[in-house]
Amino acid sequence: MEETGIELIETATALIGLTQYQTVVNSGGHGLITDEPLEAEGSNTGMNPFSLLLASLASCTAITLRMYINRKMWPIEEIKADVEMFKTLTGTRIETRLSFKGEVSDEQRDRLLKIANACPVHKILVGNIDINTVISV
């Protein structure tokens, strides 16, 4: 039975050969290398999967803010999103620190925080996620 209400957002493919942990990832017509650091017996030729996840959140947050700021025509030259992930006793915590180059009022700052927390990747990470893994033959 086919599930209704499902919309494909994006796809990605990861291919790993015999080079220790070096993986070629393709998505949206673009490719990159992921790997593990030397201390994890990788080759350190690319971001590790955790770094890639944080990079997705940081870039989505910055892009979402830029779109909003451009629409409002606010004179903000630069947006920086610093994202850190921590292992806690109860799971995982991600902290994002935003900074802006340009004048930002307290009212704008409050609005930008709400916009940052509404970026699509943020919504996915704090939302209800189902991951279904199968082996194809």
LINSULMO-V682661 format. One line per field, one symbol per residue. ss: DSSP state (~ for helix, > for strand, _ for the rest). psi: psi as a letter, one per 30 degrees, with the letter a starting at -180 (. if undefined). A space follows every 50 residues. Layout:
ss = ???
psi = ???
This chain:
ss = ____________>>>>______>>>>>__>>>>>___~~~______>_~~ ~~~~~~~~~~~~~~~~~~~~~~___>>>>>>>>>>>>____>>>>>>>>> >>___~~~~~~~~~~~___~~~~~~~___________
psi = kkklgkkkellkkkkkbfkjfkkkkkkgglllklallefggafhglklee eeeeeeeeeeeeeeeeeeeeefhkijekkkjkkkkkklfgbkkkkkkklk jlkkleeeeeeeeeeefgkeeeeeefajkkjjklkk.
